[in-house]
Amino acid sequence: MAEGVDRVADRIARTDRPFTGVSPGDLAPGVSGVDLDRPLADPSAALDELEELYLRDAVYFHHPRYLAHLNCPVVIPALLGEAVLTAVNSSLDTWDQSAGGTLIERRLIDWTAGRIGFGPAADGVFTSGGSQSNFQALLLAREEILAKATAAVLAPGHLVAPFDSRRDVMDRLRIFVSEAGHFSVRKSAKMLGLSPDAVVSVETDARKRMRPQALEWELEQCRWAGFIPMAVVATAGTTDFGSIDPLHAIANLCAESGAWFHVDAAYGCGLLVSRSRRGLLGGIERADSVTVDFHKSFFQPVSSSALVVRDRAVLAHATYHADYLNPARMVEQRIPNQVDKSIQTTRRFDALKLWMTLRIMGPDAVGALFDEVVDRAAQAWVLLTVDPRFEVVTRSQLSTLVFRYLPPEGPDRDLADGANLYAREALAASGAAVVAGTKVGGRHYLKVTLLNPQTTVDDIAHVLDLIADHAAEYVERRRTS
Ligand SMILES: Cc1ncc(COP(=O)(O)O)c(C=O)c1O
C-alpha cells in the first residue's frame, strides 16, 4: 500500500502535462496482452505493470492545463476519507452494515439541506452522481404526479378527469428543461418509461438561462394539448455555459402549474459554501428536490453526489422491504436503513470524504476554492473578448468559457468548424493541454471548464495561443490544398 501511495504521489509530482496524447490503439495491445489468469510475482511487479498500462498515460485533472470537463482536482482530506472508507468497506444500505457511517451520511444530508435553505422535513441520500440524482428526483416526481393524477387532484384550478391507468397518465407526462440542461434528464425520462417526446426543451436567453416567458408558454401549450406538466428541471450551473436559470420565476410557474420543481445544481452546488456568491442560488430553497455533485464543485473524488428533497415523505417512493435486509418492522423500531431512501442497495460510504473535508478544511475553504475558479473564468472571459482571434459565446456565471477560433479571412463557418475541431484534437494529441468541445447553433465551439484553483490566467493565455496556432495551421493547409 505504501509503495502504491508513493508511486502515485511521485507520478503526480512529476506530471508536467495533463495528458500524454496516447491513442486507444497505442494502449490497447498492452492491456489485452495481460494474462489475467496468471498473477504477477508480487505487488511491486503489478505496480510496474500499472505504470505502463495506466499511470503513465492517465488524464491528470490536477494539472493546471487540464481544462476540459467538469472534473476537479481533489482535496487531500477527501483522499484520506477515501482511503478509510474503502479499507473499512462499510455499505450504507443498512445500519447493520454501517453503524456510524449511516449517522455521518445523515448529518451531511441535513447540513446540505440547511445550506439549501430547506426546513426540518428535508431529507435525502448520497448517490453515485448527478445523473443518478436527477433520475431519482424525476422518479419521485413521476410517482407524486401519478398518485395525484389518478386521484384527479392536480394543481388547484386545474382539475383533470380521472385517468384509467398509470399508462394513460404516463403517456401524458411532460418534463420541462432548458435547451442548455443536462442530457441525463432525457435519459431519465426514457428509463422512467415516459413517452419519447416527454421532455420539452425550453428556450434560453442570450446568457443561456431558461426564459421564464418561454416556460410559461410551454406550460400553457402543454395544458391545451391535454398533457400533464410533471416536472420542471431548472439548472443551477449548465454544463456548457455555467448559467443559472431564474429559480424564483421558475418556482412561481411550478406552483401555478402543479409541476414538481427540481433544481439540478450538480455544478453550481459549490455556491452553497461561497461567501460571496451564495446569492446566485436564490430560490433554490423553493425546490422540491435538488441535485448536488460534491465531485464537481466541492473538490471531492468521484463518486460523491446527493439528492436532497424538501419533504422526506416523498422518498417513500423508493422504499421496498426485503426480509433478509430491511424488513418493515425495522421502520417501527426506528432502525435507520438508508436503503429505504435509495435506488441502490450496496452503496459506498462516499459521505466520509465530504465529512473529512469539512472537519479538516471547513466549508469556507472549499467555497473559497470555488470562488477562485469563478474569478479566474471572469478574467479569462475578458482575455477572450479582447482577442480578435476568437469569439466567445457568453459570460459564464460560473467557470466555463465557450468560444471559437475565427479564421482571419472572414466568416467561412465550415472552415471555422474544421479549424476548431482540428485544434482541439491536435492540442490533446500534443498533451500540452486538454480542452472540451461543444456545439452552439449547430456549429463547433471549444469549451474550457475551470475547476483547478492552480490554473492561472497565464496558463489560459498560453492555451489560447496553442489553440490559435493549431487552428491557423489547419486554415493555412486548407488554403494551400
Ligand atoms: C448540470 C449537470 N447535471 C448533471 C450532470 C451529471 O453528473 P454525473 O456526471 O455526476 O452523473 C452533469 C455532469 O456534468 C452536469 O453538468
PDBQT file of the ligand as one rigid body, heavy atoms in Angstrom, charges set to zero:
ROOT
HETATM    1  C1  LIG A 501     -25.640  20.142 -14.876  1.00  0.00    +0.000 C 
HETATM    2  C2  LIG A 501     -25.251  18.701 -14.763  1.00  0.00    +0.000 A 
HETATM    3  N1  LIG A 501     -26.141  17.819 -14.290  1.00  0.00    +0.000 NA
HETATM    4  C3  LIG A 501     -25.862  16.522 -14.172  1.00  0.00    +0.000 A 
HETATM    5  C4  LIG A 501     -24.635  16.033 -14.540  1.00  0.00    +0.000 A 
HETATM    6  C5  LIG A 501     -24.341  14.565 -14.429  1.00  0.00    +0.000 C 
HETATM    7  O1  LIG A 501     -23.481  14.326 -13.379  1.00  0.00    +0.000 OA
HETATM    8  P1  LIG A 501     -22.655  12.964 -13.278  1.00  0.00    +0.000 P 
HETATM    9  O2  LIG A 501     -21.647  13.018 -14.372  1.00  0.00    +0.000 OA
HETATM   10  O3  LIG A 501     -22.077  13.017 -11.908  1.00  0.00    +0.000 OA
HETATM   11  O4  LIG A 501     -23.615  11.835 -13.452  1.00  0.00    +0.000 OA
HETATM   12  C6  LIG A 501     -23.665  16.904 -15.034  1.00  0.00    +0.000 A 
HETATM   13  C7  LIG A 501     -22.350  16.411 -15.452  1.00  0.00    +0.000 C 
HETATM   14  O5  LIG A 501     -21.534  17.108 -15.990  1.00  0.00    +0.000 OA
HETATM   15  C8  LIG A 501     -23.984  18.273 -15.145  1.00  0.00    +0.000 A 
HETATM   16  O6  LIG A 501     -23.103  19.165 -15.621  1.00  0.00    +0.000 OA
ENDROOT
TORSDOF 0
